[in-house]
């Protein structure tokens, strides 16, 4: 469950364009480098997040628009 909560925090940084490098992102979130790496891989491989890294801007970003939703959402009738 923590992995999903941590992923939501990374999602917020990515949307705001405030990630910086992997090291900076880990530091800003208060995570270890290895946890941050694991979370990015988890988000890409299991949550299908289209995450990319810009060397020019030194930030992670989504290459398409969308929302990361974690939880159960009932169908509205």
MIKE-969226 format. One record per residue: x, y, z of N, C-alpha, C, O, CB in turn. Coordinates in steps of 0.2 Angstrom, whole numbers, plus 5000, padded with zeros to 4 digits. Last residue first. Glycine has a CB too. Layout:
// residues N
XYZXYZXYZXYZXYZ;...
This chain:
// residues 77
487950304937487350284933486950344931486450344927486950234936;489650284938489150324939488550304934488650294928489350404938;490550154945490250174939489650224941489250204944490150124934;491750194958491150164956490850194949491050254948490550164961;493350164960492950224958492350184955492350154950493250264953;494650134971494050104968493550164966493450204971493650054972;496350184968495750174972495250144968495250134962495550234976;497250304960497350244964496750234969496650284973497950254968;497650374945497050364950497250304954497250244951496350364947;498450494937498550434940498050424946498050464951499350434943;497850554921497850564929498050494932497850444929497150584931;498550634907498150584910498250594918498550644920498450514908;499550664892499150694897498750634900498450584897498650744895;501150604888500450614886500050634893500250624898500150554883;502350594894502350614887501650614884501550624878502750564883;502750674909502350624906502350644899502250704897501550624909;504450694916503850714913503450654910503650604909503950774908;505850744925505450684923504750724920504550774923505350634928;507250854920506650834924506250774921506350764915506150894925;508150934913508350894919507750884924507750894930508850934923;507950984901507651014907507850984913507651014919506851014906;508850904894508850974893508551004899508851054902508450994887;508450774897509150794899509150864898509550894902509650754894;506950714903507250764898507950784901507950814906506750834897;506150564903506650604907506950654901507150634896507250574910;504450494905505150504901505550554905505350584910504950534894;503150394908503650434911504250434907504450384904503750414918;501650344907502150364901502650414904502650474901501750394895;501150214917501350284917501850304912502350274912501550314924;500750084921500750114914500750184913500550214909500050094911;500950024932500350074932500350114925499850154924500450134938;501949944930501349914932500749964932500249944932501549894940;503050014923502849944921502249924924501849884920503449904924;503050144929503050134921502750064920502350054915503750144919;502950124942502450164939502450154932501950154929502650244941;504050044944503450014946502850064942502450034940503350024954;505050134941505050074937504350044938503950024933505550024939;504850224951504850244944504750184940504350184935505450284942;505150154962504550174961504350194954503850184951504450244966;506550114961506050064961505350094960504950064956506050024968;507050244962507150214956506650154955506350144950507850174956;506650274975506450314970506550284963506050284959506850384970;507450174982506650174982506450214977505950194973506450204989;508750214979508550154976507750144977507450114972508850094980;508850344985508950334978508650274975508250274970509650344976;507550364998508150344996508250344988507650334985508350274999;506550515000506650444999507350424997507750474996506150414992;506150645001506350615007506450535006506450495011505850625013;505850714990505350674992505550634999505050615003505150614987;507050774987506450814988505950774991505550804995506250844981;507950664985508050704991507450744992507250754998508650754989;507350604973507350564979507450614985507150604991507950514979;507550714965506850694966506850654972506450664977506650654960;508950724964508550774967507850754969507650774974508550834962;509250594958509550614965509150664968508950664974510250634964;508650614946508450564950508650574957508250564962508650494948;508450794944508750734942508450674947508050694952509450734943;506750874945507550874944507750804942507450764939507850904951;505350884947505750824949506450834949506850814954505550764944;504350974944504850994949505250934952505450924957504451024955;503250974936503850984933504451004938504851034936503751034928;502050934941502251004943502851024939503051084939502351014950;501950804938501450844935501650924936501550964931500850834938;503050754946503050754939502550794935502750834931502950674936;502450774959503150814957503150814949503350864946503750774960;501350684958501250764959501950804957501850854954501150774967;502050564957501550594951501450664952501450704947500850554952;502650554969503050564963502650594957502850634954503350494961;501450534977501850594978502350604972502450664970502250584984;501050414971500550474970500950534972500850584968499950464975;502050324976501950344968501550404967501650444963501650284965;501750324989502350354987502350374979502550424977502950304988;500550254988500550314991501150354989501150414987500550314999;501050134983500550174979500450244982500450284978499850134980;501850084993502150104986501650144982501850184978502250034983;501050065004501450125004501750144997501850194995502050115009;500449945000500050005000500450065000500350114997499550005006;
